[in-house]
Amino acid sequence: MVKRNFSVGLLIATYNWPAALEVIFLSLLQQTQLPDEILIADDGSAEDTTRVINKYRSILNIPLKHAWHEDRGFRKGIILNKAIKQSTSDYIIEIDGDIIMHPRFIEDHIKEAEKGHFVQGARAMVGEATTRHILQSKSTRLGFLTKGIKSRFNALRLPALSFIVKANPYSSDNTKACNLAFWRKDFIAINGYNNLFFGWGSEDCEFAARLIHAGVRKKRLKLAAVCFHLYHEYHNKSQVTVNELRYTETLNSKLVFCMNGYAEV
């Protein structure tokens, strides 16, 4: 177990996929180091998701906080802000509701936490057939050699060599919130996620851009904090162009604080 002097919250964004959420909880139970709280950002799921959450609330000896709002389309940024409003943790590790964590996922993130930085991790992609098997068997034992794993390099855990992989600390491009970590005070300082993003696309890059504009640097984490992205159909991308334009405006204006974000939910 890694010694630390800060509290950690695990933030999980979910929408109407309770079977995937259950295997996330199962992978959480296998962690070498548990978070101090679990934050569920639920973008309008039906009652079956709540039943899964309540089931694991009784199993886990950790505060489990469920933020929910009505399903009115993809409003992920808003519900993430609402979930973090319930948090008391110093440091937030964020994953999506289709991510299975390696047993040392949280431990690796804690080791990598550094003031003045946020951390972008990687993900290994799981094929459709293997995803079906995982959901049916509820098996979360995945690794570099697992059949049906794509982008296999990202399934390799060699933390002693993580320092080899570098990233531009000033680039917000290709930020993916499926494996992300940041300090809650930095999140609040830039007013969190931008609530004006509706539909899939660029909300995580725009968030990262404002962190960078505020002086928080990006760290790329490979060969540690390994996680596995379950196969699913792609989201509706009808808002991609609008969202990309909003992201570009943030970059060009060097925006730090969004006017409709965490404080407004």
N, C-alpha and C positions, 0 to 999 in steps of 0.2 A: 504494500500500500504506500502511495506517495504522500509524504507529509506536506501539508499546505496550511496557509493561514487565511484562506478565503473560502467562502461558500460557493457551491456549484449547483446550478439548475440545469436540468435536461429539458429542452423545449422541443415538442413534437407537433408538427403541423399535420393535420389529418382531415380527410373528407371521404365519408361513405365507403371505407374499405376496412371493416372491423377485423376481417381475417388477417390482413397485413398488420394491423395494429396489435393483434394478439401475439404474433411472432416477434414483433418489436419488444413487447413486454417480456417475452420469454428470453430474448437475447439480453435484456436488461438484468434479468435475474441471474445471468451467468457472468456479470461483470466482476472483475477483480476489485473495482472501486465503484461504489454507488454514489449517485448525486445526493444532494441534501433535499432536493425537491424535484418533482416532475410537473411540467407545465404542458397541458394539452391545448393546442390552438385548433379548435374544431370549427371548420368553415361551413357549418350548417348540416352536419350529418344527422341521419335518422337515429331512432332510439336504440338500434342494435349496437351502435358504437358506444353509447352511454352504458349499456350493459357490460361490454368488455371492460370499459374503464372502471366501473364499480366492482367487477370481479377482481381486478388486480389491485384496486384500492384496499381490498380486504387481505390481499396476499402480501403486498409490499409494506414494509414498516417505514414508509417515507411519505411525507405530505404529497398528495396528488391533486393538482388543481386543474379544473376543467373549465376553460373559457369557450363559450358557444355563442353563435348568433345565427339568425335565420338564414336559410339558403336563398341568396339572391344573386347567384353566380359567383365566379371566382373573386373572392375578396380576401385573399390570403394576408396581405399586409395589415389590414384592419384587425383581423383576428389574432395575428402575432402580437400586435400592440396590446390588445386586450389581455392576452395571456401573460405578457411580461408585466402588465399593470398589477398582476397578482403575485409577482415574484418578490422574494426577499433576498435572492442570491446575489453575490458579487459578480459571478462569472456565469455566462450562459453558453451552453453547448446546444446548437440547433441542428435538428435533423428533420427530414420529411417522413411522412407516414408510410413510406415504402422502403425504408432503410433497416437492414439487419446489422447490428453492431458486432464487431469482433469482441471477444471477452475483455480485451485490454483497451477498448475504444476510449472509455472515459478516463482511464488511467493515463493513456498517452496524451489526451488533450490537456489534462491537468499538468503534466510535465512540461507541455509546450506553452502554457499560459505565461504571458509577459506583458507587463504594463506598457501602454502606448502602442499595442499591436492587436490586431485581430487575426484569426487563423482560418485559412481556407484549406480544408482537407480534400481528399480524393474519394472516389467510389469505384468499385468494380461492378460491372453490369451483369445481371443474372438473366439468362435466356428464358423464353416462355415456358418450355417444358420443365425446367428445373424450378422455376417459380411455382408452377402448379404442384410439383412434388413437395416443395417446402410448405405451402399452405395446407396441403392435405395431411402431411405427416407431422406438421408443426416442429420440424427439425431445423435448428439454427446452426448446426455444425458445418460451417462453410469455410473454405480456405483456398489457397493458391491452386491446389490440384482438383478442386471440385469440378465435376462435369457440368458443362453448360455455363461456365463463367466466361464473360467477355472482358476486354480491357484487363487481362489477367495480371499485368504488372501491378495494378492498383490493389490486388488481393495479397500482395507480398508484404509481410511485416518484418522489417529489419531496421528497427528504430535507431540503432547505432550508426546507420548510414543515411539517416534522414537529412543530415546537413548537406549532402551532396546536391540535393534538388533545391534550386533557388527560384525565386519569382521576383518580378519587378514589384517592389514594395509600394509603388505609386500607381499601380494599374488596378483598376476595378473591373476590367473586362473579364468575362468568363467566371465571375463569382457565382457560386452555386450554394444556395442555402441548405442543401441536403446534408452538408457536412461543414459546419461553420461554427466559430466560437468567438465571443467578444465579451468585453467588460460591460456590465449593465450601466455603469455611470457614463461610459462613452455612448452607449445606445441612447440614453436619456438626453445627453448633451446635444445630439443632432436631431432630437424629436423622433427617434425610431424610424420605423418603416413609413413610407409615404402612402397615405390613405387614398390618394388619387389614382393609384394603379388598380385598374379593374381588368380582369382577364389575365391569362398567363403571359409572362415575359418581362424581363429586365428589372423587376422590383428589387431583386437581390443585388444586382449590379449598381443600381442607383443608390441603394442603401450603403454599399461599400464605398462608392464615390464620395459620399458626404462624410463618411468616417475619415477617408484619406484627406479630404479638404480640411478637416478639423485637426489634422496632424497625427492621426492614428495610422500606423503602417501595416501593410499586409504581409503576413507570413504564409508561405506555402508549405503544407505538411504532406509529405509522401513517405511511404514505407513505415507508417505508424497511423494510429487512429483509423484503422482499416474498417470499411463498411461495404455492404452489398446492396445494390439497388435492384429491387424486384421489378420484373417486367410488367408493363401495363401499356395500354393504348395512350397515345399522346393527347395532351390537353387541347382544347379548342384554342387555336392560335389567331383568332379573328382580331384580337387587340394588340398583336405584336408590333405593328407599325406605330400605332399611337404611343405605346409604352416605350419603344425605342426612341421616339422623338423626345419624350419627357426625360429619359435618361441622358440624351445628348444635350438637352437644355441644362441639366444639372452639371454636366461636365464643362460646358462652355462658360457657364456663369460662376463656376467654382462654388456652387451652393453648398452650404454646411447645414443649415437648419431649414427643414421643410415646414411650411405653414399649416399643414394638415397632417398630423402624425400621432405619435404616442400621447401627447398631452390632450388631444381632441377626442379620444375614444372614451 
